[in-house]
């Protein structure tokens, strides 16, 4: 029974790991799509050598209640200055909400 319990625990850990990995992959895919309007990163063999997604913090354009804003033509993602009072959980929550909304609406509100 000890071996069976160990096997079941290992199996449960593997399942948790796989679920976590899938969630991360889904988040990364949504993040790239939101910031670039492309569902994929450019092919490394074809992409510009300095491809990047730029993160900016803006006090002039945004309030602490604002969702992150993507400027897809220039691969830029803007957050409020001091990013939600330096609260990482709020930042994650706002970003996840924006990504979910983006996924539901599709690029520029079109599917």
C-alpha positions as CSV (number, residue, x, y, z in Angstrom):
1,X,0.0,0.0,0.0
2,X,2.9,2.4,0.6
3,X,4.1,1.9,-2.9
4,X,0.6,2.4,-4.3
5,X,0.2,5.6,-2.2
6,X,3.6,6.9,-3.5
7,X,2.6,6.1,-7.1
8,X,-0.7,7.9,-6.7
9,X,1.0,10.9,-5.1
10,X,3.5,11.0,-8.0
11,X,0.7,10.7,-10.5
12,X,-1.2,13.5,-8.9
13,X,1.9,15.7,-8.8
14,X,2.5,15.0,-12.5
15,X,-1.1,15.9,-13.3
16,X,-0.8,19.2,-11.4
17,X,2.4,20.0,-13.2
18,X,0.8,19.3,-16.6
19,X,-2.2,21.5,-15.8
20,X,0.1,24.3,-14.6
21,X,2.2,24.0,-17.7
22,X,-0.9,24.2,-19.9
23,X,-2.1,27.3,-18.0
24,X,1.3,28.9,-18.5
25,X,1.3,28.1,-22.2
26,X,-2.2,29.5,-22.6
27,X,-1.3,32.6,-20.7
28,X,1.9,33.2,-22.8
29,X,-0.1,32.6,-26.0
30,X,-2.8,35.1,-25.0
31,X,-0.1,37.6,-23.8
32,X,1.7,37.5,-27.2
33,X,-1.6,37.8,-29.1
34,X,-2.7,40.7,-27.0
35,X,0.6,42.6,-27.2
36,X,1.3,42.0,-30.9
37,X,-2.1,41.1,-32.5
38,X,-0.4,38.0,-33.8
39,X,-1.2,34.6,-32.3
40,X,2.4,33.5,-32.7
41,X,5.9,34.9,-32.1
42,X,7.8,35.5,-35.4
43,X,9.8,32.6,-36.8
44,X,13.3,33.0,-35.3
45,X,14.8,32.5,-38.8
46,X,12.7,35.3,-40.3
47,X,12.2,37.7,-37.5
48,X,13.9,41.0,-37.0
49,X,17.0,40.4,-34.8
50,X,15.7,42.8,-32.1
51,X,12.1,41.6,-31.8
52,X,10.7,42.5,-28.4
53,X,7.5,43.3,-26.6
54,X,8.0,46.6,-24.8
55,X,6.4,47.3,-21.4
56,X,5.7,50.9,-20.5
57,X,4.3,52.6,-17.4
58,X,2.2,55.7,-18.0
59,X,1.0,58.3,-15.5
60,X,-0.4,60.7,-18.1
61,X,-2.6,58.3,-20.0
62,X,-3.8,55.9,-17.4
63,X,-5.3,55.7,-13.9
64,X,-4.9,52.9,-11.3
65,X,-8.3,51.5,-12.4
66,X,-7.2,51.2,-16.1
67,X,-6.6,47.9,-17.7
68,X,-3.3,47.3,-19.5
69,X,-3.4,48.7,-23.0
70,X,-1.8,47.1,-26.0
71,X,-0.4,49.0,-28.9
72,X,0.0,46.2,-31.4
73,X,1.6,48.1,-34.2
74,X,4.6,48.7,-32.1
75,X,4.4,45.6,-29.8
76,X,4.0,47.7,-26.7
77,X,2.0,47.0,-23.5
78,X,1.2,49.9,-21.2
79,X,0.4,49.8,-17.5
80,X,-0.5,52.6,-15.1
81,X,2.4,54.4,-13.5
82,X,3.4,52.6,-10.3
83,X,1.4,49.6,-11.7
84,X,-1.5,49.3,-9.3
85,X,0.3,50.7,-6.3
86,X,3.1,48.1,-6.8
87,X,0.6,45.3,-6.0
88,X,1.7,42.3,-8.1
89,X,-1.6,40.4,-7.5
90,X,-3.6,43.4,-8.8
91,X,-1.4,43.6,-11.8
92,X,-1.8,39.9,-12.5
93,X,-5.6,40.2,-12.1
94,X,-5.9,43.2,-14.4
95,X,-3.7,41.6,-17.0
96,X,-5.6,38.3,-16.9
97,X,-8.9,40.2,-17.2
98,X,-7.6,42.1,-20.3
99,X,-6.3,38.9,-21.9
100,X,-9.6,37.1,-21.3
101,X,-11.5,40.1,-22.8
102,X,-9.2,40.1,-25.8
103,X,-9.7,36.4,-26.3
104,X,-13.4,36.7,-26.2
105,X,-13.6,39.8,-28.5
106,X,-11.0,38.7,-30.9
107,X,-8.5,41.0,-32.5
108,X,-10.0,44.5,-32.7
109,X,-13.4,43.2,-31.8
110,X,-13.5,40.9,-34.8
111,X,-13.5,37.1,-35.1
